[in-house]
Amino acid sequence: MIELRHLRTLMALKESGSLAAAAKKRFVTQSALSHQIKELETRINSPVFVRKSKPLSFTQEGARLLNLAEEILPRVMETEFVLKKGLETDAHLLKVGIECHSCFRWLMPVIETFRAEYPDADLDLSSRHLFDSLNALESGELDIVLTSDPVPGHQLAYQHLFDFEVRLVVAKEHPLASKSLVLPKDLAGLPIISYPVPLERLDLFRLFLEPAGIEPGVQKSCDLTSVLFQRIACQDGIAALPSWSISEAQGLSLTSLRLGAEGVKRPLFGAYRRGSANSRQLQRYLELVAAEGLARQSQ
């Protein structure tokens, strides 16, 4: 089998013009270089250059191997550079986009663990690309996106992390609080408190109310989870939130209810660009997210 070292030796011969100069270029003795060339010639059953020719002249077989070397070696060097660069990115920024406001708090332990393992890494967690995060991922503005709504594309890969339940959160004094579960008709005309997301993007509307033809009441916007819970406790409205976020309502008079007999279940995926240079760091972050999410589901 022809090996990369053989091709590199031929390139050194072409560039230097003599065995002695080629050996120096390859950091080996002239005897070792001669032995390597003889080994190659034995494998192809043909000489690769004309002995005692000045300037050094290659045979047809040698010229063909040179063409191969000139085609392959630059690609090998480029791949080595990309792989090395990927390892070096352990000290670079990992930009994580999230499509869920309530993710921030429960991701804090993940961030702490990740930074302990990668002390030189700079992790940026944000929702500034909330409505265009996958496009931002494809363009390189983000490295990872945590999303429940994958859009298949040849540039992106999706890794399933875990599934979670979306539950209705109401005040304990609310008329619905005594129910074990709610049906779409129970929510007709009721005001909804949500993060600043269009109604048609809310899971409560598009997966629960809209399919049943039920119109909710007015939508009220709220940026902070803590304030959102306080407004629910004051019966300013109801909200549908991932089960993991409900633990943040400690001390408030709230309860959560199942949406329908089967509940509303959603997946969480980690999206990333195929062939990402910092894949080792990226995969470790997703492993930590999956572990934390599963642990919260069992609480």
C-alpha positions in Angstrom: 0.0 0.0 0.0 1.2 3.5 -0.9 1.5 5.6 2.3 1.5 9.3 2.9 5.2 9.2 3.9 6.0 7.9 0.4 4.1 10.7 -1.2 5.8 13.3 1.1 9.2 11.8 0.1 8.5 12.2 -3.6 7.4 15.8 -3.1 10.6 16.4 -1.1 12.6 14.9 -4.0 10.9 17.1 -6.6 11.3 20.3 -4.5 14.9 19.7 -3.5 16.3 17.9 -6.6 18.6 15.4 -4.8 18.5 12.5 -2.3 20.7 14.4 0.1 18.6 17.5 0.1 15.4 15.5 0.2 16.6 13.6 3.3 17.4 16.9 5.0 14.0 18.2 4.2 12.3 15.1 5.6 14.5 15.1 8.7 15.9 11.6 8.0 19.2 10.2 7.0 20.0 9.7 3.3 20.2 6.0 3.9 16.7 5.9 5.5 15.3 7.9 2.6 16.9 5.6 0.0 15.4 2.6 1.9 11.9 4.2 1.8 12.1 4.9 -1.9 13.3 1.3 -2.5 10.3 0.1 -0.5 7.9 2.1 -2.6 9.5 0.9 -5.8 9.1 -2.7 -4.7 5.4 -2.1 -3.9 4.7 -0.7 -7.4 7.3 -2.9 -9.2 8.8 0.1 -10.9 11.5 2.8 -10.3 10.1 6.2 -9.5 13.1 8.3 -10.7 16.0 7.9 -13.1 19.2 7.3 -11.1 22.2 9.6 -11.6 20.1 12.0 -13.7 20.9 15.7 -13.5 18.6 17.4 -13.0 16.7 14.7 -11.2 14.2 13.1 -13.6 11.1 11.1 -12.6 9.8 8.0 -14.5 6.2 7.9 -15.8 5.2 5.9 -12.7 7.0 8.5 -10.4 5.3 11.4 -12.2 1.9 9.7 -11.7 2.6 9.3 -8.0 3.7 13.0 -7.9 0.3 14.0 -9.4 -1.4 12.0 -6.7 0.8 13.6 -4.0 0.0 17.1 -5.2 -3.7 16.3 -5.1 -3.9 14.5 -1.8 -1.3 16.1 0.5 -2.9 19.6 0.5 -6.2 18.1 1.4 -4.5 16.1 4.2 -2.8 19.2 5.5 -6.1 21.2 5.4 -7.9 18.4 7.4 -5.1 18.3 9.9 -5.4 22.1 10.3 -9.2 21.9 10.8 -9.0 19.1 13.4 -6.2 20.9 15.3 -8.3 24.1 15.2 -11.2 22.2 16.6 -9.2 21.1 19.6 -7.9 24.6 20.1 -11.5 26.0 20.3 -11.8 24.5 23.8 -10.6 28.0 24.9 -13.0 29.9 22.6 -16.6 31.1 22.8 -19.5 28.6 22.6 -22.6 30.5 21.7 -25.8 28.9 22.8 -29.2 30.1 21.7 -32.4 29.1 23.5 -36.0 29.3 22.3 -37.6 29.2 25.8 -37.4 31.9 28.4 -37.9 29.5 31.2 -34.7 27.6 30.3 -32.4 30.1 31.8 -32.7 29.2 35.5 -32.5 25.4 35.2 -29.5 25.7 32.9 -27.4 27.4 35.5 -26.1 24.1 37.0 -25.2 23.0 33.5 -23.2 26.1 32.9 -21.4 25.8 36.2 -20.5 22.1 35.5 -19.4 22.9 32.0 -17.2 25.8 33.1 -15.6 23.6 35.7 -14.6 21.1 33.0 -13.6 23.8 30.5 -12.2 26.7 32.6 -10.9 28.5 29.6 -14.2 28.3 27.7 -16.5 31.3 27.4 -20.1 30.2 27.3 -22.7 32.7 26.0 -26.3 31.8 26.7 -29.0 34.1 25.1 -32.4 34.3 23.6 -31.6 37.3 21.4 -32.3 35.3 18.3 -35.5 33.9 19.7 -37.5 33.9 16.5 -34.7 33.3 14.1 -32.3 31.1 16.1 -31.9 28.2 13.5 -31.0 30.7 10.8 -28.5 32.3 13.2 -27.1 28.8 13.8 -26.7 28.1 10.1 -25.0 31.5 9.5 -22.5 30.8 12.4 -23.9 33.4 14.8 -24.7 30.6 17.2 -23.1 27.2 17.9 -26.0 25.4 19.5 -29.7 26.0 19.7 -32.0 24.4 22.2 -35.3 24.0 20.4 -38.5 21.9 20.4 -39.3 22.7 16.8 -36.6 21.2 14.5 -36.6 22.3 10.8 -34.8 19.6 8.8 -32.0 21.0 6.7 -28.8 19.6 5.3 -26.6 21.9 7.3 -28.0 21.2 10.7 -28.1 18.1 12.9 -30.6 17.6 15.8 -29.8 15.6 18.9 -32.8 14.6 21.0 -32.1 15.4 24.7 -35.3 14.6 26.6 -39.1 15.1 26.5 -41.0 17.3 28.9 -44.6 18.1 29.7 -46.3 21.4 29.3 -48.8 22.1 32.1 -51.3 24.7 32.9 -50.5 26.9 35.9 -53.3 28.6 37.8 -53.9 30.2 41.2 -55.1 27.7 43.9 -58.2 29.9 44.2 -58.9 29.7 40.5 -62.2 27.9 39.5 -60.1 25.4 37.5 -57.7 24.5 40.4 -59.9 21.7 41.7 -59.7 19.8 38.4 -57.2 17.0 37.8 -57.0 18.0 34.1 -58.5 20.6 31.8 -60.0 20.4 28.4 -59.7 23.0 25.7 -63.3 24.2 26.3 -62.4 25.0 29.9 -60.1 27.7 28.7 -62.4 29.5 26.3 -62.2 33.3 26.8 -59.7 33.1 29.7 -56.8 35.6 29.6 -53.3 34.1 29.0 -50.1 35.4 30.5 -47.1 34.5 28.4 -43.6 35.5 27.6 -43.4 38.1 24.7 -44.2 35.5 22.0 -46.9 35.7 19.4 -50.0 33.8 20.3 -49.7 31.4 17.3 -46.3 30.3 18.6 -47.5 29.4 22.1 -47.8 25.6 22.7 -51.0 26.2 24.6 -52.6 27.7 21.6 -51.2 25.8 18.6 -51.2 22.4 20.2 -54.2 22.5 22.5 -56.7 25.3 21.9 -56.4 25.9 18.1 -56.9 22.2 17.1 -60.2 22.2 19.2 -61.3 25.5 17.6 -61.2 27.3 21.0 -60.4 31.0 21.2 -58.7 32.2 24.4 -59.1 35.6 26.0 -56.6 38.5 25.8 -52.9 37.7 25.8 -50.8 39.5 28.4 -47.1 39.7 28.0 -44.5 39.2 30.7 -40.7 39.1 30.4 -39.7 37.6 33.8 -40.7 34.1 35.1 -40.9 35.3 38.7 -43.3 38.2 37.8 -45.3 35.9 35.6 -45.9 33.6 38.5 -46.9 36.5 40.7 -49.5 37.6 38.2 -51.0 34.1 38.0 -51.2 34.0 41.8 -53.1 37.3 41.7 -55.5 35.7 39.1 -54.5 38.1 36.4 -54.6 35.1 34.0 -53.4 31.6 33.4 -50.2 30.2 31.7 -48.9 27.0 30.2 -45.3 26.3 31.1 -42.8 23.5 30.9 -43.0 21.2 34.0 -39.4 22.1 34.9 -40.2 25.8 35.5 -43.0 25.2 38.0 -40.6 24.5 40.8 -39.6 28.2 40.6 -43.0 29.2 42.0 -42.2 28.1 45.5 -44.0 30.2 48.2 -46.8 31.2 45.8 -50.3 29.9 45.9 -50.2 28.1 42.6 -51.0 24.7 41.2 -50.4 23.0 37.8 -52.9 20.9 35.8 -52.6 18.4 33.0 -53.7 19.7 29.5 -56.0 17.0 28.3 -56.2 13.3 29.2 -52.9 12.5 27.6 -51.1 15.8 28.5 -49.1 17.9 26.1 -45.6 16.5 25.7 -42.8 18.2 23.9 -39.3 17.2 22.9 -36.1 19.2 23.4 -33.4 19.0 20.8 -29.9 20.3 20.7 -29.3 21.7 17.2 -25.8 22.3 15.7 -24.1 22.6 12.4 -22.8 19.4 10.9 -19.1 19.2 11.1 -18.7 21.8 13.8 -15.1 22.4 14.6 -15.7 22.5 18.4 -17.7 19.2 18.4 -16.1 17.7 21.5 -16.9 20.8 23.6 -20.4 21.0 22.0 -21.3 17.4 22.6 -20.2 17.6 26.2 -22.5 20.6 26.8 -25.4 18.7 25.2 -24.7 15.7 27.5 -24.9 17.9 30.5 -28.2 19.5 29.3 -29.7 16.1 28.8 -28.6 14.8 32.2 -30.0 17.9 34.0 -33.2 17.8 32.1 -33.9 14.2 32.8 -33.0 14.7 36.5 -35.6 17.5 36.7 -38.2 15.3 35.1 -37.8 12.7 37.8 -38.2 15.3 40.7 
